[in-house]
Amino acid sequence: MTVSTRQYRPEDRQAFIDLNRDWIEEYFVALEESDREQLEELEASILDKGGRIIVALLDDRVVGTGAILPPPHDPGDGRKWLEIVKMAARKDLRGQGIGRAVMDALIAEGRSMAADAIWLETNADLKAAIRLYERSGFRHLADAQLWPTAYARCNVQMVLDLSCVPPAQAGA
């Protein structure tokens, strides 16, 4: 199985929505208002804010997604931050390297966007996702370092300092 990634195209819209809706409803039953906004207003909430969306393909079919964009919070530390959101892989193909491919592409996008650091938030129950983030070089924020969140389900926040991870090592 060979997974490839590329930039989002308008024809990927429904796949992006469906893949994200599927995992959120699987683990958390219902979409939160912030989810609905990002999914229903995809272009305005991600692309128009300077973000980029990556899709993973298998046999020319979208099987994974993720986005990177400026975060809603500015920690005021002088660094250029980006946030990773809406990472998803098709349920029947999880564990096949789709998340790794999307994460590597998102980190590369972050570098191309001149980011110094990348932030993300998740839930402690998403153990496979957390392992992927840790293996990609993300570290957990301590309680005193947590950023404001728009999601009730998010109880884990992580950061990747791109100055500490050479490009060849990201995703290794």
Order of alpha helices (4+ residues) and beta strands (2+ residues): beta-alpha-alpha-alpha-beta-beta-beta-alpha-beta-alpha-beta-beta
